[in-house]
Amino acid sequence: MSAAGTGEHEADAQARRDGIGWFRGIATGLAIVVVGLLVSVGGTNELLTNVSGMSRDSLAYLATGLFLVVVIVAAWVLRRLQSRGII
């Protein structure tokens, strides 16, 4: 292997160890929390205020199911972003 090839691998390994930094980490964390709350709580609230003709129990099940779907999708999206080094 050439010396240049080894240096590139070492630089890539160092970049992975360095991570994203404190400022970017905090900003990303806050953005994720805010967007997650707005989508999960706001989306559920919007759905429930516009749905009519359902019993209270049906609305509770619908809201719970929607909330869980949002949390699962958010976890999957965050994992994909993390694997690509974006967050």
C-alpha positions as CSV (number, residue, x, y, z in Angstrom):
1,M,0.0,0.0,0.0
2,S,1.3,3.5,-0.8
3,A,2.0,6.1,1.9
4,A,-0.7,8.4,0.5
5,G,-3.3,5.6,0.8
6,T,-2.4,5.0,4.5
7,G,-2.6,8.7,5.3
8,E,-6.1,9.0,3.8
9,H,-7.3,6.1,5.9
10,E,-5.8,7.6,9.1
11,A,-7.4,10.9,8.3
12,D,-10.8,9.2,7.8
13,A,-10.4,7.3,11.1
14,Q,-9.4,10.6,12.9
15,A,-12.5,12.4,11.5
16,R,-14.8,9.6,12.8
17,R,-13.2,9.8,16.3
18,D,-13.5,13.6,16.4
19,G,-17.3,13.5,15.9
20,I,-19.5,16.5,15.1
21,G,-18.4,18.9,17.9
22,W,-20.3,20.3,20.9
23,F,-22.1,23.2,19.2
24,R,-23.4,21.1,16.3
25,G,-24.3,18.3,18.7
26,I,-26.4,20.6,20.9
27,A,-28.0,22.4,18.0
28,T,-28.9,19.1,16.3
29,G,-30.3,17.7,19.6
30,L,-32.5,20.7,20.2
31,A,-33.7,20.7,16.6
32,I,-34.6,17.0,16.8
33,V,-36.5,17.4,20.1
34,V,-38.4,20.4,18.8
35,V,-39.4,18.8,15.5
36,G,-40.2,15.6,17.3
37,L,-42.5,17.3,19.8
38,L,-44.2,19.4,17.1
39,V,-44.9,16.4,14.8
40,S,-45.9,13.9,17.5
41,V,-48.0,16.2,19.7
42,G,-49.1,18.7,17.1
43,G,-49.9,16.1,14.5
44,T,-51.9,14.0,16.9
45,N,-53.8,17.1,18.2
46,E,-54.5,18.2,14.6
47,L,-55.9,14.8,13.7
48,L,-58.1,14.6,16.8
49,T,-59.6,18.0,16.4
50,N,-60.6,17.3,12.7
51,V,-61.9,13.8,13.2
52,S,-65.6,13.6,14.1
53,G,-68.0,10.8,14.5
54,M,-65.7,8.5,16.5
55,S,-66.1,7.5,20.1
56,R,-63.8,8.7,22.8
57,D,-62.1,5.3,23.1
58,S,-61.6,5.1,19.3
59,L,-60.0,8.6,19.3
60,A,-57.7,7.6,22.2
61,Y,-56.6,4.4,20.3
62,L,-56.1,6.5,17.1
63,A,-54.0,9.1,18.9
64,T,-51.9,6.5,20.7
65,G,-51.2,4.6,17.4
66,L,-50.3,7.8,15.6
67,F,-48.0,8.8,18.4
68,L,-46.2,5.4,18.3
69,V,-45.9,5.5,14.6
70,V,-44.3,8.9,14.7
71,V,-41.8,7.8,17.4
72,I,-40.9,4.7,15.5
73,V,-40.4,6.6,12.2
74,A,-38.4,9.2,14.0
75,A,-36.1,6.6,15.6
76,W,-35.5,5.0,12.2
77,V,-34.8,8.3,10.5
78,L,-32.4,9.3,13.3
79,R,-30.6,6.0,13.0
80,R,-30.2,6.5,9.2
81,L,-28.9,10.0,9.7
82,Q,-26.5,8.8,12.3
83,S,-25.1,6.0,10.1
84,R,-24.4,8.5,7.4
85,G,-22.6,10.8,9.8
86,I,-25.0,13.7,9.4
87,I,-25.8,13.8,13.1
